Every structure is written in C-alpha cells, then in structure tokens.
C-alpha cells in the first residue's frame, strides 16, 4: 500500500526532532540499581515499545507513544515518522522484508466524549470504538492496514479504532509476518490480542482480515513460518482452565477470566501454541515456564525460544514434535532469586547465538546455543546445552531486542530507559520539580561484543546490581552462631531483639509535599501542601526518631507499589502493562500479577510466625459513601461516649474481607476493609487498637502486622467528601494514634513500626518524583538523626526480613540496602520513651462544598476542578487521573494564581505519557464497579446508622 506522493512528503515534513543521546541526570533508578548502558543511546519521550532493524544495519525502527520512528541510528537522525494516536503494542513491531516496511501494532484511545459519558452497568460504552490497531510503515510513507467494521478499506493514514468483532480491544501484541504466500494464496501476518485471548490473522499485502483464532489466557507474541502455513504464539497465562483445575477469577474489568493457579494462588504456567494458518485452528500446545512472552524461531533447526519472565528461564521447544526439549535457566550469579525477568529473545543470523533481554537485571544475556538440538532421537532434537557467554548492560528494563542483518549489531529497547534524574527546586514560575510519571525510554545499539568486551560488560552488570559471579557473597551465607543480637541483623536468622514488626502502608505522597517544611534534611518548603498544621504526627515521628530524606518508592503507581511492598518484586504484567481490560492489580485480584517468589506473609507463615493483616492487598469493598464517612468521623469524635469496641463491632456488620490468595486470606481481619475512602482512617485504627487490647490480654502479639491507611490519597475537591487537607489530616491523626497505642503497649520493648507510602505519584519533588515519606518508630531506632542513605521499598522489605529471620523473596530485596543505619547497633541501649499523638489543627470534618456554592476569586477554575473531581473514581487506588488530580490539589492549597511546578525529572509511568486520556480509559473500564458501589451504598449507610448494643 503506497501513499500518494503529497502525503509521503507531508510525513517527511513533519518528522520530529531527533531523540537526545545524552541526559544531564542519568544513572539512578528507584530500585537502587545502577544503569550503565553499553553502545550508542537514543532517548525517547515515553516507554519504548519495540525496536527492529530495517533493510541495513544502519536503519532502525522504533515505536514509542504516539508514533513509529525510522532512524539512522548512527547519526541519531529520524528519517521518517508515522504518527498514531495512542501507545505502541507490546513488542508490537516486525519488519516485513518482502514489502520493505515495518508492521506496527498500537493501542488507540476511546474518544473523550464517549469516555466521559459511559453508561453505568455497561461493559462497553455506547457507540465507542475499540483500540487494537495495526499499520504498515515504510520508505517514509505510512498506510493503515486496518479496515473499517463494514469491511471497506480504511482511508490512507487514517487512525482507525476497529469494531471488536473485526480485531480487538485494549491491547495489541507482537506481530508476525510470512515471507511467502501460503497454499491459500495469502501472505499472512498475525496480531495477538491479549485482552481478547485471540489471534488476528490478516493478509500482509492488503490488510484483509482473514479470521480470528481463539487462544488461551493472554496471548502476547507471535512468529510466522516463512511459507505462511503456521504461527507460534506465546500465551502468558497458559491454557484456559477446565472445571477440574484450580483457578481464580480476575477482578473486575470487562475482560476478566479464570486463570490456573498453584496452591499459593499464583498463576502456575505459561504455554505456546501452534496455529494452522490455513484452517486457523490451534493444532498443538506446549507448556512452558511462567509468564511466557518474547519468541525467537530458528525455523531451520525447528527450535523455538520462549522467554519466561516469572520463572527466570527460556523454554526451547521443538516445533516439529511440539515438545519442550530444553530449559535454559538464567542463573548467571551465585545468588539465585526470582526477578531477572526474561522478556524478549533474539537470534543471530546464523542462529548460533541467543540474546535474552533481562528486564529486572537491566541487561542482555548472551548464550551459545549452537549445540542445542545437535542430535535427534525419534525426530526430536537431543543433546547439547546452552552456554552462557556473558551479560551486556542496558537501559532500565529492556523488553525488545533485534540483531542487525549482518549480525554485527544488537538493538535493545527499554521501557524506562535512563532512569530517575536530578531536578531543581520547584514552586516558583519557570522552575521545575521531579514527577514520577515522566518517562524516558531508551534504545541502545551495541556492537556484538567479543570475548574480552563481554567479560568487562559482565562485570559491569554484576556491579550495577550488587551481585557476585563467585560463591563468596556474604548476602547468601548462613546465620552465624556467635553473632550478637542487634535490631537489624547482618544475615537472616541471626538474633534480633525485635520480635514484632508493624508495617503501615499509606497512599501517594511525595516527601516535599509533606515534609518539605521540616527544616532538616533535603527539603523544599515551596512544594509543601500538607505541612505541620495538617501532618503534625508525621513531622513529630521524623523529628523524634529518624528523618529518612532519601527514601524512594520503587514503582510509579499503586499497581506497582503494592507489588514492591508485599513481594519486593514487580513482574512484567504491570510494567508493560498487560492488565488493561482485565484488572488494576493494586490488590489481590489478579493472579497474573503476582511474583513467583511469593509474598512477605508467605515467608512469615512458612517460618511458623503469626501474621495479621488489616486491609493491605485485600480486595476493594464494593461501596464507598461520603455520607457514611462523615457519620463515622462524627462517631470517632464522640468515641468517649460509645462502647469501647464500637467500630470493631460496627465494621463486623459492614465488612467480611476475604481474598482468593489462601495465605493472605488466613491473615486478613474480616471486619477491616480493604482500600477505601469511604471509611476514615481514624475509625480503622480504632479497630486495630481493639485487637491490640486483645493481644495484651492474651500476652501475645503477631510477629508481623500489616496496616493499610489510605486516606491521604484524598478525594480531590469532590463535593461532600473531605477536603484534601481534611483527608490527609485524618490519615495523620490515625497514624499518630496507632503509634501512640503501640508504643504504650507491653510489646513496645520488642517492636519496630515501619511506615511507607505505596507510591509518590501525587505531587512533584525537588530531588525526584519517586522520593516519598517513610518513617520508623522503635525503642531501637536512632533518635533525632537524619539518615540520607538511598533506600527503596525493597530496603524496607529486606529490613523486615532481617528482623524476623525471613529469606529474601526476590533478587531486589536480597541485594537491597537494609535500613540498619536508622537503628541502634549491637549492645546499644534502647530508648523506651513512647510516642504521644498530636491532634492536627486542620478540621477533620471539613468537606468540599457543592459546585453551585463556589464563589469568590477564581470561582470558575474552582468549579471546573470540583466538576472534574466529581467525575473521578476514588473507589479504588489510582482510578482517578493523577496528573489532573495533582493540579487540583496544588491549586486548592497553594492558590489558583500560583503556577503549578513544571516537570523536569524523567522517571517512569507504567501506562502512557498522556496521562489524562490514558488514565481516563482505565477509569472507564471500571464503570461496572462504580455501579455496584452505588447499589451497595444504601445498605452500608443503614449499617452505619444502626445503634450498637452496649458492651
């Protein structure tokens, strides 16, 4: 399909500027790794979707949000650019050597007018168009291979969203294309549709949709035989479960389905399937490792390589016998924990060398696979093993690979690229601050290294990740019998005076937003929104114990943060993300999101420790209500007139919190809700304190206690709900009362309280958008110091593990810097002084006024903000568009005449550069949950109003 010359010229005339190669602030990432990418680098705005070489080793195709780039990478020059509305598909690029063009999949967007008027209770908005797309780009011209729903050809360069029956929605995967026409007269190309569990088969020459093939749970990548007769497709979640299989239903978006799980509730397998492209039927299926994604096919030897991101291995499948003949375990280091995350594979032109992208390691592993399948028995390849040659450092989280036609160059595309940088102070016009949702993906083109270069690269990768290539690593050694007791032991299993850990998880604040006025450590008072008058307890804890002014959230939103806080790992499922249309995995509602290393409560329970969980990772309740929240706050303020366990009894009638994760379910407090803004945190803490009284009476407290306190998320300026300051003050007072109660208990002498936010997405920060509020309180914590050690969320998980004698869950907590600098050493005397809660000066009962009552200065802007807040979904984490909400919060507290701080730091966001549109799509997918919440709210209000019998 060739465009008219005028359009081709127009494409060239609108070529964007070249990507940058050098950035002023590279190298620091929020997982506490270093990034030192090899080769020549190009940096893009947003996540890089895929990379492929074109006709020569100098021509490189790159997909990123908003378009496909044809580059001369040696000159860092964009030769041509084809724009599309949305973000690239998952590994959504293949170069068609027959038609001399790139085939690109992308993910479009719902029209704003439809997204804003979605009908409650419908799985699809009326009249909306879905979003999976495929296009062809080549020689500076662009053409859509998509066709309209009625089958008519799409106009040249049109951006079409196809009918759900003709392609798919929400996501598009990695396409494949044949080199010759098959016996049916078509040269097929294939497009996996992850949200629809289908494979779209099209004619590569004219874009005709030939058919759709039903597949297993979440197909990701496809490859097609040269003769067009067959395709292989990776299936992330494996085959669909039968009635006899142990399976769990995802929650709660339109494309949910049942997923096979193991005894822990974690997805248990991936697979690859062979599709006959003539009959368009699945003719074979092969079980692989966990989270199967990238594919590379050596058709000559009949070997298919499959990246398995959640089992850290590569399956080798004989495509003739449809059987796995080898598994390449990716274990380059002495330390062996999950988290290396193979995401993509590529073969050298002679198929003797295999390159494996390791997202978690920020590296590419290089294997010699010449001996694999060197012999055959009964038609099946036998003999030979894969030999690890070494590792090549890349940018942050590589997910796409290609080798140049001459075999001399390796191209690597990364989601997160150059990592977190250093910003300047914010809060003044023209100045900037760090924001977690700014992204710089990168492409690195690397000369395929010889043995000497590869050896040096391998050492660099080990150093970047603080891993060892020999058996001398102290991190993995057994506990020493002679070790002295200290609060944070050097090795798991060594003695600690801390026997009770309370792990408190809050929502979304940056350091400067809360503690910028602390007057100590690295702070910027110009960015403060919720200072000492709103958060006196956070300030007092930071001053009385330890000021942690370099603590960073490893993730960018709740779907990331709660994985890091409970598993010390994040799989590629939320990183890409692959959950669109299925779930938002910030709680235990999607087994495809969980790390195979398990959860913190798993490790504790396996060691025989008692664990109690107040709401963390629990399912979101089916309702929330501003009216109920206000009534509960009024009851809290009158608590002295109520029975002692009033809230515990009341919530027992309102909630029955349960989880499909068996171990988590064993630990959950039934009457304590999961993430909700409908219950004030001060009321929730009364439930915790009631249980604490029971523990004191029994003389026994759990070893590990989780407490979720999310009110600092706020409801924006949504009418009837708490004002932002009132929401945050509620959270702060709850935290203060919790620490006060715990520190006055009989268990205080053997306790540590660790407090953290799940992410820092709701503001900017003068150092980095990931920097967040973390607090410690313990008799064994140092008093009145500033600890500026770089800590991440795995640092806190690692500290808990060391205190309680638990093994590391992943590579990340294994190598994380533990927080021993914040605690006393062996032999130092603890300070048993308890904490006394402070009451915020902010009125907890303050609520946002209705839109019609807003008058005075900037009334128009304030009314617009209130209407926008009313449209946002606050019933679950991050369903509200964070960038819009952040601006509302900033202007509400700092004034509508004060400019919002600019964004300079490039960190990462797991969805899109265009936050407002992209997040609105996610919010719209949750319409059914909002309708259910509305139906459930009256019953909840009735429960809150019913009197409670006297104790």
N, C-alpha and C positions, 0 to 999 in steps of 0.2 A: 504494500500500500504506500504509494508515493504522493506526497502533498503537492498542491500547486506551488509553483516557484515563489509566488508572493508570500505564501505562508512560510515556506522554508526560510526566506530571507528575514521574515519577521522573527522567527525563532532565533536566528543569529543576532538580530539587532537587539534582542532583549536578554542576551547572555549576561548572567550576573557576574559580579567581580570574582576574582579567583579566591579560593579559600586561603586563610592565613596558614603559614607554616610554623612560625614562632609565636608563642604566647608569653606575656610577661610574668605569668604566675602558674607555671606547670608543677606537677610532681607530687602534690599532697592530695590524698583521697581519703574519704571519710571512713574507710575500712582499715585505716592505719597501715596501708601498704605504700610502697613507692612505685612510681611509674617511670621507667627509663626506656621508652620505645626505640627499637632499632630502626634503621633505614631512613627514608625520606617521608616526612609527615605533612599531611594536609588536614586542616581543622575545619569542621563544618558546624553550622548552627543547627542544633538538634541531633538526635540519635542517627547514626549512620545505619541504614537498613541492610545494605549489601554492596559488595564490590565484585566486579568481573573485568578481566582483560578483554579487549576487543580484537581487532584484526592483528595487531602487533603488540609487542611488549611495552610500547610507549603509550598505547591508548588504553585508558582505564575508564570504566563506567562505575558510577557511584549513585546510590539512591539515598536520599535524606528527606526530611519533612518538606513537602511542597514541590518536589521535583527530582528528575534524574539528570545527572551531570555526565557529559562525555568530556574527559580530561586528557590533556597531555601532561602526565604527572611529572615528567622530568622538568618541565617549565612551570609547573603549578598553574596551568592555564586551562580555563573552561573553554572547550572548543564549541560546544553547543549545550543547550539546556532545554529540557521539556518540562513544563510546569504541570503539576496536578494538584488538586485540592484535597489535601489530607496528608497522611503519613505513609511511608513505604510499607509494603508487605514484609512479613517475616522471612528474611533471606530471599526477598522477592525479586530476584534478578537472574536471568540466564542470557548468555549471548548466543544468538542464532547465527551460526557460521554459514548457513545456506542463504538466508535473506540478508545477511550482513547488518543485523540490527540487534538491539537489546530488547528483550521481553521483560516487562516490569509489572509486578503486581503492586497494588496500592490499596489504601483503606480510605474511602471517602467519608463525608460527613452528612448527617441529617440536615436538611435545610433549617435555618434558625427559626423561621416562622412556625414550622411544624414541631420542632423540638420544644418550643416554648408553649405549645398548646396541645400537648399529648393528652389523650383521653384517659382518665383513670380506669384501671381494670383491664386495659387492652395490652396485649403483648407487643403489638406494633402500633405506631401512631397512624391515624387515618391518612391515607394518601402519601405516606412517607416512602422515599426510595432508599433501598439498602445500599451497602457501601463497598462490597468487594469488587475490584476493578482490575483489568489487565490492559496493557498498552504495548505498542512497539515503537521504539525509537531507533533512528539510525541516520548516519550521514548528515546530521544537522536537521533532520526533519522529524516530525512527530505524527503518529497516527494512532487512534484508538482502535484496538481490535474488538472492543465491546460492541454489542448490538443492543438496540432498544428492546423493550419487553415484547413488542409485536413482531420482532424478528427482522425489522428493517435495519439496514446498515446505519451505524452512527455517523453523523457528520464529521468531517476531518477535524481533529484536535478537540472535539467536544469532550467534556468531562462528564461521563455518564455514571449514574448510580443504577445498577441493574435491578430488575424485578427479582424477588427472592427465588422464583422458580427457574430463572434462567442462569443465575450464577450463585450468589451467596451474599452473606452479610457479616458485618462486624470485623472480620479478619480475612486476610489472604496470605497464603503461604508461598513456598519456594517453587517456581515453575520449572518444568522440564520441556524439552523440545526434541523431536526426532530430526535426523539428518536426511532421511529419505521417505518417500511416500510408502505407505503400507499397502497390503493387497486390496484394501477397500478404496484405495485412491486418495487417501488423506495423509497429510504430514502432520501428525497430531502434536499438540502441546497440551500440557496438563497444569492445572492450578489447584492445589489443595485449598479447601475451605474449612479452616479449623473450627469455626463456630457451628458449622452445619454438618460436620462429620461426612463431608463429601469430597469427591474429586471431580472437578470440571474438566471435560475433555473437549478441546476446540481444534479447529483446523488452523494450523500456524500460518497458512498463506492468506486466508481471507477472513479469519476470525469467527467462522461459523461455529456455533455451539453444537457439538456432536452428541453430548449426553452428560449425565451426572451419575456418578457411581457412589453408592452408599458404602461408608467405611466404618472403622472403629472410632474410639474416643479421641478426638482432636488430631487429625492429620496435619502434618507440618510441612514436609519437604517431599519433592518428587524428582525422579530421574526417569528418562525415557530411552528405550533401546534405539540404536541408530536406525533400524529398519521400521520403527514405528509400531511394532507389534505388541509391545508390553511396556508397562511402567512399574516401578517400585516406589512405594510411598511409606514414609515413616509415620507411625501412629504413637503420639506422645503418651496417651493413657492406655494403650493396648486395646484388645478386642472388647466389644460391648459385653457386659456381664450377663450370664444366664440367671434364671431364677434361683439356681442352686448356689451361685457364687456369693461369697461375702462381698457386699458392695454398699456404697454410701451415695446418697443423692446430694449433688451440689446445691448450693443455695445462693441466690434466689432469683436470678435473672432469666430472660426468656429462653436461653439455650441450655439450661441445666440438664444434666443427665446423671445416671448412676455410673459409678466408677468402681472397678475392682480395687479392694484394699487388703492390706495384710492385717495381722492381729492388732497392730497399733492404730489402724485407721488410715495408714499412708498408702498411696497408690502403689500397687505391687509389681506392675510390669509395663513395658512398652512392647512394640512389635513393628514389623514391616510387613506390608502386603504386596503381592504381585497382582497387577490388574491387566487382564487381557484387553487391549485397546480396540480389538475388532468386535468383541462381544460386549465390551465394557462391563465385565464382571470380575470380581475377586476370585482368583484361581489358586492362591496359596497365601498362607500367613505363617510368619516365623516369629517366635517370642525372642525379644532382645533384652537389653537392660532397662533401667528406669529412665523415663523421660527421653525417649528417642526423638532426635531432631535431624541434624545435618546428615546428608548422604553423599557418598562418592562411589561410583561404579566403575570397576575395571571389567569392562564387558569382554575383553579378550580372554581373561582367565576365569570369568564368571564369578568374581568376588565383589560383594557389596559391603562397604564400610559404613557403619551406623554409629553416630555419636550418641552416647547415653549420659545425659547431664546429671542425673541424680544417683548414678552408680559409679561415676568416675571410670568409665571404661568405653571401649569401642567394640561392638559386635562385628564379626566377619561372617557374612552369610554367603553360602554357595548358591548362586541364583539359578543354577541348573537343577540342583537337587532340592532347593528350597529348604535349606537346613543351615544352622549355625555351625561353623567348622572351627572357630577360634574366638576367643575374647581377649582383647588387649587391655589389661589392667593398667591404668595410667597411674603409676606409682614411682615417680622419679626421686622421691625423697625418703629419708629414714622415717620421718614422721608420716603416719598414714591416717588421715581423717578425711571425711567427705568434704567437698567444697571446691575441688578443682574445676568441675563443671565443663566437660567437653560439650561444645555447642555446634561445631562445624568441622568438616573434614574435607581435604582436597588431596588429589594425587598429582605427582609429577607426570609429565607427558609419557614417560616410559613405564609408569605405574609401579616403579620400584621403591618410591619414597612416599610415605603418607604424612601429611601435615594435619595436626589436630589442634583446633583453637580451644584454649582452656580459659573460659570466661572468668572463673574465680581466681585464677593464678595470674591473669594479665600476661599470658604467654602463649606461644605455639610450641607444641611438642613435635619433634621430628623423628619419625620411625623408618627404619629399613624394613620393608615388607616383601623384599624380593623372594624370600624363601617360603612365604606363606602359600599353601596350596601347591607346593612343588611336586608332590606326588598325588596319585589318585588310587582310591580303592572303591570298586563298585560305582565308579562315576563321581565319587565325592572327593574333593581335594583333601589331601592329608599331608602331614609333615611340615616342618618349618615353624619358626616362631618370628614374631616381630621384635626387632632390636631397637631400643631407644638410643638415638644418636645424641640428642640433647634438646635444649629449650631455647627459644628465641623470645626476648621481651617485647611486649606490645603496649598499646594504649590500654585504657581501662575498659575491661570486659569485652574481649573480642568475640564476635558472633558470625563472622563471614570471612571466607578465605577463597583465594584463587591463585593458580600458578600460571605464569605467562606462557604463551605458546612455545617459546623456545626453552622453557624450563629454567630460565636464569633468575626469575624474579618471583617473589611471593607478595601478594597484596592481602592486607588484613584490614577489615572494617570493624570498628569498635562502637559499642553503644554509648559509652560515657567518656571516651577519649582521653583528654588531657587532665581531667580531674579537677578538684577544688583548687581555687586560686586565692590570692590575697587581694582584698578590696580596700578602699579607703573609707574614711568616716562618712556617715550619711546624715540625713536630716536637714541638710541645707540645700537650697536650689542649686542644681547643677552637679551636686556631689552624689556619690553612689554608695551602695552597700551590697553585701552578699545576699543572694536569694537562692534557695535550694532548687528552684525549678528552672534555672537557666542551665542550658546543656551545650556542651561542645563535644560532639562525636568526632572521631578522627579516622583517617586512613593512613596506613603505613605501607610503603612499598620497600621491600627489603631484598637485597641480593641474597639468593640462596647461599647460606654460609658454607664454607669449607670446614674441615675438622677443627682447625685452630680457632676460627672465629666462633664456631658453635660452642666450643669449650668455654670461651670467655663469656658468651651470651648466657650459657647455663649458670655460670657462677653469679652473673648479674641477677638472673631470675631468683636464684636461691636467696641472695642478699635482700632483694626487694621484698621478699615475703618472709624473711627471717626463718627460713627452713634450711635443713642441712642435707648434704649429699652423702654423709657418712653416718656411722652409728654412735657418734659422740654427743648427741643432742641431749642436754640436761632436761629439756621440757618433757621428754617422754620417759624419764627414768622412774624407777620405783621409789616409794617413800623410804626415808632413812629412819632406822630405829632410834638413832641417837639425836634426831632433830628436836630442837627446843620448840615448845609451843609458842606460836605467835599468831596475831589476828589473821594475817594473810600468809599462810604457809608457802614455801617455795615450790612444793610438789603436792599434788592431790594425795590425800591420805595421811599427811603429816599433821601433828596435833595443832588445834586452834582453840582458844578459849571461847570462841563464838560458836554457839550451838543453835541459834535461832536467827534466821535471816528473814526480814520483811522487805519485799520487793514491790515498790509503789510505782505505778505507771500512769503518767498523765498525758496531755494532748497538745502537741503542735507549737509550742512557744520557742522562740529563739532566746539566746542569752541576753542580748542587749534589750530586747523587748521588755524583759522583766527585771534584770539585774544591772542594766546599764547605768543606774544611778547608785550603785553600791559604794562607789568611792574607793574601790581597791581592785586589783587585778586589771585585766584588759577589758575595759568597758567604755561605752559611748552613751552618755546621757541624752544625746539628741535623738536617739532611737527608742527611748523608753515610752511604752504605752501603759504599762501596768506596774508602776513603781511602788515605793514603800507604803503609800497610803492604801493601795489595793492588795499588795502581797507582803505584809509585814512578817509573816511566818517564813516564807522563802528567804527573805532578807536576813532574818534572825538566824536561821539554820546555816546559811552561807557564812555568816559572821561568827557565830558561836562555835561552829565546827570547821568545815573546810570550804573554801571558795574554789570551785572547780571551773576555771575560766578558759579551759581548752578541752572541753568535753564535746564530742561530735556525734550526732545521730548518723548511723551508717546508711540509712535509707532516706528516701525523699518524700514518702507519704506513709499513710497507715498500712497500706498493703505491703510495704517494705518493712516498716519499723517493727510491727508486731512479729514478723518472722525473725528479725535480728534479735529481738529481746527475749524470745522464747526458744529459739533454735540456734542462735549465733550463726545463722546462715540464711541465704536467700537464693532460691532456685531461679532458673531462667524463666519460669512461668510468670512471676510478677515482674521480672526485669524487662522482658521484651515489650509489653506484656502479652500473654496468651489467654488471659481470663476474660477478655471482652465478650460480652453476651452471656457469660456463664455465672460470674460471681465478682465480688470485690473482696479478695482474701485477706481482710484485716482481722478476721476471727476464724474460728474453726468451722468453716462452711464449705471448704473445697479441698479434697484430698490431693488434688494435683499440685497444690501449692507447697505442701509440706516437704521439708528436707528429710532424706532417708536416715540422717543421723539422729533423728528424733528430737524430743523436747526436753526442756530442763526438768519438768515434772517426771518424765520417764526415767531420767537418770537418777533422780532422788528416790523414786519409788523402788527402782531396782536395787538400790542400796539399803532398802528397808526403812527409809526415812518417811516421816509423816508430812504430807503436803496438804495445804488448804488454799483454795483459790477463790477470792472474792472478785469474780467477774472478768478477769483477764482472759482473752481469747475465747470467751463464751459467746454464743450466738446473740445477735442483737434482738432485743424484745420487739414484739410485734406492734407496739404503740409508743407514742410519746405525746405529751399534752402540756401546754403552758399553764393551763389552769391547775392541773394536778401538781405541777412543780411548785407553783405559788402556794397552794394549800399545804404541801409538805414543808416548805420553808416556814410558813406560819406555825406549823406544829413544832418544828425544830426550835424556833424562838420561844415557844411556850413549853419546852420539854420538861421543865421542872414541875409542871402541873400534870404531866402524863405519867402513866406507868413506866417503870424503868426500862423495860424491853419493848416499848411501844412500836418502834419502827421495825424491829425484827418480826414481831407478830403481824404487823400490818403487811409487810412485804411478803410474808409467807402466804398471805391470801392473794397477793397480786402476781407473784412470780413462782415459777418452777423451772429454774435454769438447768438445762441439760445440754450435753454435747454428744456428737457421734464419735468423737475420739474417746475410746474406752478409758484410757488413763486419765485424761483431763476430766472426764465425767465423774470419775471416782473422787476427784479433789474439789469439785465445784460446790459452793454453798448455795443450796437450792433457792433460798429467798433473796439472794443478792443478784441484781440484774446485770446483764452484760452491758455493752456500750450503749448509753442512752443519755440524752439531755433532759429527759422527762422527769428525772429524779435528781434533786440536788445532792451534791457530794457530801454535804454535812449530814444529811439524813442517812446516806450509805455508811458513813463512818460510824454512826451510832450502832449499826448492825455489827460492824467489826468489833467495836468496844464491848458489845454484849457478849460476843463469842470470847473475847479476851477475859471477861469476868468468869466465864465457864472454865476456861483454861486455868485460870488462877485457882479456882475452887478445886480443880482436879489435880493441880500441881504439875501439869504437863502442857507444853505449847508445841505446835508443829515446828519442825526444823525449817521448813520453807513455807512462807505465806505470801501469796500474790494479792495485791490490792489495786484495782482499777479505779482511778478517779479522773473522769474525762471532762468535767465541766469547764475547764479552761479553754476548751475548743470554742466556746461561745455559740450564740445563735445569730450573730451579726446584729442588725437593728430590726429584726423580725418583730412586728407589733405583738405585744402581750407577753413576750419572752423576756428573760432577764437581760438588762443592758450588758454590753460586753464587760464592763468593769464589774458589774454585779456577778456575772458568771465566774470571772476569774477570782474575785474575792471569795465566793463560795468555795471554790476549789482550794484556795489558800487556807481558809479557816479550817476546812476539812483536814488538810494535811497537818496543820498545826495541832488540832485536837487529836489526831491519830498519833503523832509523835509524842505529844504530852501523855496520852494514856499509856502508850507502850513504855515510855521512859519512867513512869511511876509504877510499873508493874514489877512483880517479883522476878521476871525474866530479864530485866534490863541489864543485869551484870553479865549476861552471856548473849547479848543481842547486837545485831547490826541492821540498820534501816538504810536501804539504798533507794533513791528516788530518781526517776528519769522520765523524760518526755519520749513518746513513741517516734516523733519526728519534729522537725523545726520548720515546717513549710509555711507557717502563717505569719511570716514577717521577714524583714531583712536584718542583717547583722554586719557590723563593721569589719569583722575578720572573715567570716564565711557563713553562707546560708545554712550549713549543717550544724553550726555551733548551737548548743542548746543548754537548758537548765538541768543540771544534775546536782544532787545533794546527798550527803551522808550524815547519819546521826548514830553514834555508838559511844559507849564508855571507852572504846578502844580507838575511836577516831581522834586524830590530832585536833587540837583546839586553836582556833584563831589564825590558821595559816592560809596562804594562797598556794594551791597546787596547780602549776601550769603545765604539768605533764600532758602530752597529747593522749587523750583517752577516746575510745569509741564505744558503742554499745556492746560489742563483744568483750571489751575490757571489763565491763560490769558483770557480764555473764561469767567470765573467767574468774573474777574475784569471788563470786558466789560459789563457784565450783571448788575453788581452793579452800574456802572457809568450811564447806560441808563435805569435802573429800570426794567430789564427784569427778568423773572423767570428762575430758573435752568432748563437745558434741560435734565439732567441725574443725577444719583447718584454721578458721578465723579466731575462735576462742583459744585454740591451742597455742597460737603464736601471739595473741593479743597482749598488750602491756597491761598487767594487772594493776590494781589501784593501791598497792602496798604503801606508796608514798603518802597516801592520805591517812594511814593507820599507824599505830604505835608498833615498835619492834619488840622482839623477844625480851622479856624481863622488865619492860616499862610498865609503870603502874597505871591502871585505868582510872578515868575520872567519872565517877558515878553520878555527877550532877545531872538531874533530869531537866527536860525542856519544858518551858511554860508557854502555852499557846498565846498568841496575840490576836486581838479582835481587829479586823480591818476597819478603817474609818469609812470605807465605802458601804452604802446601804445595800444589804443583800436583797431586799425586796424591790429594788428599783427595776422597772420594766420599760421596755421600749413603747413609746406612745403610738397610737394608730396614725396612719398616714394623714388623714384629714385634720389631725390636731397639730401637725408640724407647722410652725410659723417662725418668723424672725429671720435673722441672717442666714443666707444660703439655704433657704427653705426648699427651693426647687431641687438642689442637689441632695438634701437630706431625705426628701420624699422619694426621689429616684432610688436612693440607697435602701430605703425601707421597703419599697416595692420589690427591688431585686432580692433583698433578704427573704421576703415572704415567698418568693419563688424557689428559694434554695431548699435542698433536702438536708435537714440536720438530724434525721432519724438514725443515721449510721455514720461511721467515720468517712470523711473526705468526699461525701457525695455532693457537697457544695463546692462551686468553683473557687479554688483557693486564691487565685490572683485577684478576682473581683472582691472576694470577702476581705482579703488583706487590705485593699484600698479603702473599703468601707470602715474597717476597724481603725486604720491610720487616721483618716479624716474625722471620724467620730471623736477620737481622743485628742488629736493634735490641732484640729480645726480644718474646715473646708478650704481655707485660704492658704494652708501650708502645703507646699508641693510634696507629693509622695516621693520618697527616696528613689533615685534611679538604681538600676541593677547593673553591676559590673562583673561580679564573680560568675564564672561558668562552673556550675556544678552539674547536677543531673536531675531529670524528671522522668518517671517511667512511662509517660504517655505521649506527650506532644509539646512542641514549642508553643503552639497556640492553645493556651490553657482554657480560655473561656469557652471556646467552641467544643474542645475535646472533652473537657470535664462535663459540659452540659450533656453530651451524648451519654456519658456514664450515668449521670443523674437520671436521664430519661429512661434508661434501661431498667431503672428501679421503680417505675410507676406502680407496678402491682404491689410492691411492698408498702408504698405510701397509702394506697387504697386500703390495704389490710389494716394498717395502723389506724386509719381514720375509723374503720369499723370497730376496732378493738378499744378505742379510747373511752367511749361511754362506760363500759364495764369497769375499766381501770379507775375512772373518776368515782364511780359508785363505791368501789372498794376503798378508795382513799377517804371517802366521806363517812363510811360506816364506823360507828364507835367501836373501840377496842375494850373488851372486858378487863376489869381491874386484875392486876397480877395476884 
